[in-house]
Amino acid sequence: MIASLSSLSLAQIVNNNHRAASVFEKYHLDFCCKGKRSLEQACSEQQLAISEVTADLKNIFTKDDHISIDFEKMDLIQLADYIVQTHHAYVKNEMPQIYAYLQKVASKHSERHPELFKIFQTFNAVKEEMEGHMKKEELILFPRIKELQKLANRENANLQLNITYLQSPITVMEQEHDHAGSLLNDIRILSNDYTPPQDACTTYRLSFAALKAFELDLHQHVHLENNILFPKAISMFRDLQTTVFN
């Protein structure tokens, strides 16, 4: 079991069984932006015992999961729509509320806990970036990906476009994923892994819990795009492409 898993990338393991994401979250193994690393490499970098991680993975894999969604079997249109309806909707709903929580908490408690102001500033940067990021995906990249799927569904279809039509916006989106993930990691460090102090009020505790859930959702969100949607779209593009303009 250990030998077979150790050589697989984190993304491959999560793709094969999405329950694995909870194990990687437990050990702070980045399976979305850094999902191309093998489990062995990731554990080595984090100085983790691979036997401990794989034991947890084995426990997860033996559990029945009747509500698991097989994202690999979705076509590009279905997956893009799922991301928008599930993860984009979540982000759009949660960001204003978390922003309001942090603004209130920072204004009232930053004197005793000065890190709160930095957390608020950093989340504001996340909010601004994600708003623009999702708009670009919904108005530019995802429509291109959906058109690609529609073209692939036709008989004898071919594509007369340069790969940059798809690769350029994907590269930008992946860079923005990395930056948003880095900002949230900064927040996790500043908040002591989202652990509120003993004197924290209800809103204080609620804001940290909401931040933790937000980061977990972003990891799943980015994983679906970086490791499933984008590679499948690029592969389909190349299959359909007949002329590449240099």
C-alpha distance (Angstrom), angle and dihedral (degrees) to the residues before:
residue distance angle dihedral
M1 . . .
I2 3.82 . .
A3 3.79 93.5 .
S4 3.79 93.5 50.2
L5 3.80 94.8 47.1
S6 3.79 98.1 42.2
S7 3.80 94.1 68.6
L8 3.81 94.7 47.0
S9 3.78 120.0 93.4
L10 3.80 119.0 -113.1
A11 3.80 88.7 -114.5
Q12 3.82 92.0 53.3
I13 3.79 91.7 50.8
V14 3.80 92.7 50.6
N15 3.81 91.0 44.5
N16 3.80 89.8 54.3
N17 3.80 93.2 47.6
H18 3.79 121.3 6.8
R19 3.79 91.2 -158.8
A20 3.80 86.1 75.8
A21 3.80 88.7 74.8
S22 3.80 91.0 74.0
V23 3.81 90.5 55.2
F24 3.79 92.5 49.6
E25 3.80 90.3 48.2
K26 3.81 89.1 52.9
Y27 3.80 91.3 56.4
H28 3.83 95.1 36.0
L29 3.81 92.0 -117.3
D30 3.80 108.6 159.5
F31 3.81 105.6 -132.2
C32 3.81 95.8 168.2
C33 3.81 113.5 49.8
K34 3.82 92.2 19.4
G35 3.78 96.5 31.1
K36 3.80 95.1 124.1
R37 3.82 92.0 74.1
S38 3.79 117.4 100.2
L39 3.79 117.2 -112.3
E40 3.80 88.5 -114.5
Q41 3.81 92.4 53.6
A42 3.81 93.5 45.1
C43 3.81 92.7 50.3
S44 3.79 91.0 47.1
E45 3.81 91.8 51.8
Q46 3.81 91.2 50.2
Q47 3.82 92.4 41.5
L48 3.79 90.6 -121.9
A49 3.78 126.7 152.2
I50 3.80 104.2 -110.8
S51 3.81 90.0 -153.2
E52 3.82 90.0 61.0
V53 3.80 93.4 49.4
T54 3.79 94.1 45.9
A55 3.80 90.8 48.2
D56 3.80 88.9 57.6
L57 3.79 90.2 46.2
K58 3.80 90.7 51.2
N59 3.82 90.3 53.0
I60 3.80 90.0 51.0
F61 3.79 93.6 47.6
T62 3.80 93.3 53.3
K63 3.79 92.5 58.1
D64 3.78 119.9 93.7
D65 3.78 114.5 -117.1
H66 3.78 111.4 -167.4
I67 3.79 94.7 169.0
S68 3.80 97.6 48.5
I69 3.80 114.9 127.5
D70 3.79 117.9 -139.1
F71 3.80 99.9 -140.2
E72 3.80 91.6 178.2
K73 3.81 89.5 67.5
M74 3.80 94.0 52.8
D75 3.79 117.4 98.8
L76 3.79 118.7 -127.1
I77 3.80 94.4 -94.6
Q78 3.80 93.3 50.3
L79 3.79 92.8 47.3
A80 3.81 95.0 46.1
D81 3.81 90.2 49.1
Y82 3.81 91.2 47.8
I83 3.81 91.3 52.4
V84 3.80 92.3 49.8
Q85 3.80 96.0 43.2
T86 3.80 95.2 43.2
H87 3.79 111.2 26.4
H88 3.79 102.8 22.6
A89 3.78 89.7 46.6
Y90 3.80 90.8 49.7
V91 3.81 92.8 49.5
K92 3.81 93.3 47.4
N93 3.79 90.9 49.7
E94 3.80 98.1 43.8
M95 3.80 103.5 40.6
P96 3.83 98.0 68.9
Q97 3.81 90.9 46.8
I98 3.80 94.7 48.0
Y99 3.80 89.7 45.7
A100 3.81 90.1 53.6
Y101 3.82 92.0 47.5
L102 3.80 93.1 50.3
Q103 3.79 93.8 44.4
K104 3.80 90.1 53.8
V105 3.79 95.1 43.9
A106 3.81 94.0 45.9
S107 3.80 92.1 50.2
K108 3.80 92.5 51.3
H109 3.79 104.8 33.9
S110 3.82 108.7 24.6
E111 3.80 91.6 98.3
R112 3.81 90.3 66.1
H113 3.81 94.1 29.0
P114 3.82 107.9 33.5
E115 3.81 92.2 176.8
L116 3.82 88.2 73.4
F117 3.79 92.4 74.3
K118 3.80 91.0 52.8
I119 3.81 90.2 47.5
F120 3.80 89.8 51.7
Q121 3.82 92.4 48.7
T122 3.79 92.1 47.8
F123 3.79 93.5 48.7
N124 3.79 89.6 49.5
A125 3.81 87.2 56.8
V126 3.82 89.6 50.1
K127 3.80 90.3 49.5
E128 3.80 94.0 50.9
E129 3.80 92.5 46.4
M130 3.81 95.1 46.9
E131 3.80 93.0 48.8
G132 3.79 91.6 56.3
H133 3.79 93.0 38.1
M134 3.81 95.6 55.0
K135 3.80 91.5 45.4
K136 3.82 90.6 55.1
E137 3.79 91.1 48.6
E138 3.80 94.4 47.9
L139 3.82 96.2 43.4
I140 3.81 102.5 34.2
L141 3.80 119.6 10.7
F142 3.80 103.4 34.9
P143 3.84 93.8 47.7
R144 3.81 88.5 52.9
I145 3.79 90.7 49.7
K146 3.81 91.7 48.5
E147 3.79 92.0 49.9
L148 3.79 87.9 51.5
Q149 3.81 90.5 55.6
K150 3.80 91.7 47.8
L151 3.79 90.0 51.4
A152 3.81 91.5 48.5
N153 3.80 89.9 53.4
R154 3.82 90.8 61.4
E155 3.78 122.5 86.2
N156 3.80 117.5 -105.5
A157 3.80 91.7 4.2
N158 3.78 120.8 168.4
L159 3.77 135.3 178.3
Q160 3.78 126.2 -128.2
L161 3.80 98.5 -170.9
N162 3.79 136.7 102.9
I163 3.81 116.0 -106.5
T164 3.83 89.0 -119.1
Y165 3.84 86.6 74.2
L166 3.81 86.0 75.6
Q167 3.79 105.2 16.1
S168 3.81 96.9 55.7
P169 3.83 97.1 58.2
I170 3.81 90.4 40.0
T171 3.80 90.8 54.6
V172 3.80 90.3 51.1
M173 3.80 91.9 48.6
E174 3.81 92.2 49.9
Q175 3.80 91.1 50.3
E176 3.79 90.1 51.2
H177 3.81 90.2 48.2
D178 3.79 88.8 55.5
H179 3.79 92.2 49.3
A180 3.81 95.3 47.6
G181 3.80 90.2 47.0
S182 3.80 90.4 50.7
L183 3.81 91.8 50.7
L184 3.80 92.0 50.7
N185 3.79 90.1 48.0
D186 3.82 87.6 55.0
I187 3.80 88.7 52.9
R188 3.79 91.5 49.5
I189 3.80 90.1 53.2
L190 3.81 93.5 45.1
S191 3.82 90.7 49.4
N192 3.82 93.7 47.9
D193 3.80 91.3 -113.4
Y194 3.83 91.3 -41.6
T195 3.80 92.5 -56.8
P196 3.82 111.8 149.7
P197 3.83 117.7 -145.3
Q198 3.78 120.8 -109.3
D199 3.80 92.8 -101.6
A200 3.83 93.1 52.8
C201 3.79 116.9 132.0
T202 3.81 123.6 -136.0
T203 3.82 94.0 -92.4
Y204 3.81 90.0 48.1
R205 3.81 91.0 54.3
L206 3.79 92.3 42.4
S207 3.81 92.3 52.4
F208 3.81 92.1 53.1
A209 3.80 92.3 46.9
A210 3.80 89.7 49.8
L211 3.81 91.5 49.0
K212 3.80 91.3 51.7
A213 3.80 91.8 50.5
F214 3.80 90.1 46.1
E215 3.81 92.2 54.8
L216 3.81 92.0 47.3
D217 3.79 90.7 52.0
L218 3.80 91.8 47.5
H219 3.81 90.5 53.9
Q220 3.82 90.6 54.9
H221 3.81 90.5 42.4
V222 3.80 94.2 52.1
H223 3.80 92.3 42.8
L224 3.81 91.9 57.0
E225 3.78 90.9 51.2
N226 3.82 103.4 37.4
N227 3.79 98.0 38.5
I228 3.81 105.2 30.1
L229 3.82 116.6 13.4
F230 3.80 99.6 40.7
P231 3.83 98.1 43.1
K232 3.82 91.3 46.3
A233 3.81 90.6 49.5
I234 3.82 92.7 49.5
S235 3.81 90.9 47.3
M236 3.81 91.7 49.9
F237 3.80 91.2 46.4
R238 3.81 91.3 54.3
D239 3.80 91.2 47.7
L240 3.80 91.0 53.9
Q241 3.76 98.1 39.0
T242 3.78 116.0 105.0
T243 3.81 101.6 164.2
V244 3.78 128.7 37.6
F245 3.77 117.0 -166.6
N246 3.80 113.0 -147.4
